[in-house]
Amino acid sequence: MAEHVEHAQYADPAEPHPAYPVGLRLSGRRVVVLGGGQVAQRRLPALIAAGADIVLVSPSATPSVEAMAEAGEVRWERRRYREGDLADTWYALIATSDPAANRLASAEAERTRTWCVRSDDANAATAWTPATGRSEGVTVAVLTGRDPRRSAAVRDAIVEGLRDGTLAAPHHRERTPGVALVGGGPGDPDLITVRGRRLLAEADVVIADRLGPRDLLDELPPHVEVIDAAKIPYGRFMAQEAINNALIEHAKAGKAVVRLKGGDPFVFGRGMEEAQALAEHGIGCTVVPGISSSISVPGAAGISVTHRGVAHEFTVVSGHVAPDDPRSLVDWQALAKLRGTLVLMMAVDKIGAIAAALIAHGKDPATPLAMIQEGTTAAQRRVDATLATVAETVRTRDVRPPAVIVVGDVVTVGVGADAPNRPE
Ligand SMILES: C[S@@+](CC[C@H](N)C(=O)[O-])C[C@H]1O[C@@H](n2cnc3c(N)ncnc32)[C@H](O)[C@@H]1O
């Protein structure tokens, strides 16, 4: 059952009484819409979503309204309004382009005790449409009298706050133990999903990686326990087992746990291993996808991995083990034959060996590539090279992880001198 909150304000000195806010339950109930123009187009989706039995009376309609009629969501009578249309009607939307017809329909609504809204004359209406929005089972409806822009702005602020968790509105339901595996995006705190951000705001415990939107951790209230699961390459790291155990322990203690991961949890992210470990202990897990660095980091550096006419495919490959390493699962010979874009992750340390393998298997040594370090953060940096020069360039230009390496002609395509992130 959805929760509903109503935020109604009314302050018009000409009106002695404020409007009385109410949520109409229109499922299966006759609603008449007069006029098939822009007003109907904007209001019909919510009436359809409410399950109303909608009759549209109008000689013409916009293409979108027509599509709703064709889809059977609305019964369309192609004619003008006539007396009697509002019989047995619970609610009416009067929005024709003919003021005389609107007045007649309004008078009929008054006689038949049908609540009606008027697009042309709010004073003549018996109901007003609030600015509405929904987020996670909450319906927000805002009335500000004669200031629809303010209504919309207040509605937007509330919905946005609910979505991103900045408006504290805790669920007063019993919490079931569980973990949310949240993809945090590539690093810029604005690039987490709204669902991820809301879950973060509701968490008791956050277990975070080094990559991802670490700035968001600063916003968490002091009671939230933040555990650093940093897996720094060749440095201090917390074993996966320890991470799994922490997730299990806190979930079993009834805490709301967020496992905040860089990018998407299932792209070289060990997300499934964590979900499996939780499942073995009977603990549910919500997966919130994230924006993977594999395409967002090139994008932030002005690279389209599938520029039309240049690449018909892009392949995302982990370069964390060298091509000659027996643990490698990558077919470098096959990759060398592809004409499209290669996106290499975790490959900075092995890029010399990777470039040599691609060249040995037939790839042109002059193939251009771009290395984007710390993409989407304030420290973002792009360094360009070719397969032949990359090993040397990484050394001389001190390219360090985390970086995404894009190999292929797409790196030479851009928007010219005004490109947002040109190579150094
Ligand atoms: C263990 S993988 C995790 C990938 C992540 N799950 C994703 O979908 O983006 C780590 C690698 O992602 C890449 N990466 C992640 N964030 C990055 C960033 N902000 N800039 C450049 N590369 C990044 C680097 O190749 C890094 O070595």
The ligand as an SDF file (V2000), in Angstrom:
LIG
                    3D

 27 29  0  0  0  0  0  0  0  0999 V2000
   37.9520   -3.2680  -10.0840 C   0  0  0  0  0  0  0  0  0  0  0  0
   37.5250   -2.3750  -11.5160 S   0  0  0  0  0  0  0  0  0  0  0  0
   35.9410   -1.8150  -11.0870 C   0  0  0  0  0  0  0  0  0  0  0  0
   35.1300   -1.3500  -12.2510 C   0  0  0  0  0  0  0  0  0  0  0  0
   33.7700   -0.8180  -11.8470 C   0  0  0  0  0  0  0  0  0  0  0  0
   32.9530   -1.8470  -11.2860 N   0  0  0  0  0  0  0  0  0  0  0  0
   33.0480   -0.1420  -13.0020 C   0  0  0  0  0  0  0  0  0  0  0  0
   32.0170   -0.6400  -13.4770 O   0  0  0  0  0  0  0  0  0  0  0  0
   33.4970    0.9310  -13.3910 O   0  0  0  0  0  0  0  0  0  0  0  0
   38.5530   -0.9860  -11.3450 C   0  0  0  0  0  0  0  0  0  0  0  0
   38.9560   -0.3590  -12.6600 C   0  0  0  0  0  0  0  0  0  0  0  0
   37.9220    0.4590  -13.1530 O   0  0  0  0  0  0  0  0  0  0  0  0
   38.4780    1.5490  -13.8350 C   0  0  0  0  0  0  0  0  0  0  0  0
   38.0120    2.7750  -13.1730 N   0  0  0  0  0  0  0  0  0  0  0  0
   37.1060    2.8560  -12.1950 C   0  0  0  0  0  0  0  0  0  0  0  0
   36.8630    4.1380  -11.8650 N   0  0  0  0  0  0  0  0  0  0  0  0
   37.6390    4.8830  -12.6690 C   0  0  0  0  0  0  0  0  0  0  0  0
   37.8480    6.2800  -12.8360 C   0  0  0  0  0  0  0  0  0  0  0  0
   37.1740    7.1770  -12.1150 N   0  0  0  0  0  0  0  0  0  0  0  0
   38.7230    6.6990  -13.7650 N   0  0  0  0  0  0  0  0  0  0  0  0
   39.3940    5.8210  -14.5250 C   0  0  0  0  0  0  0  0  0  0  0  0
   39.2440    4.4900  -14.4040 N   0  0  0  0  0  0  0  0  0  0  0  0
   38.3790    4.0240  -13.5100 C   0  0  0  0  0  0  0  0  0  0  0  0
   39.9680    1.4050  -13.8110 C   0  0  0  0  0  0  0  0  0  0  0  0
   40.3580    0.6940  -14.9630 O   0  0  0  0  0  0  0  0  0  0  0  0
   40.1430    0.5760  -12.5650 C   0  0  0  0  0  0  0  0  0  0  0  0
   41.3680   -0.1040  -12.5820 O   0  0  0  0  0  0  0  0  0  0  0  0
  1  2  1  0
  2  3  1  0
  2 10  1  0
  3  4  1  0
  4  5  1  0
  5  6  1  0
  5  7  1  0
  7  8  2  0
  7  9  1  0
 10 11  1  0
 11 12  1  0
 11 26  1  0
 12 13  1  0
 13 14  1  0
 13 24  1  0
 14 15  1  0
 14 23  1  0
 15 16  2  0
 16 17  1  0
 17 18  1  0
 17 23  2  0
 18 19  1  0
 18 20  2  0
 20 21  1  0
 21 22  2  0
 22 23  1  0
 24 25  1  0
 24 26  1  0
 26 27  1  0
M  CHG  2   2   1   9  -1
M  END
$$$$
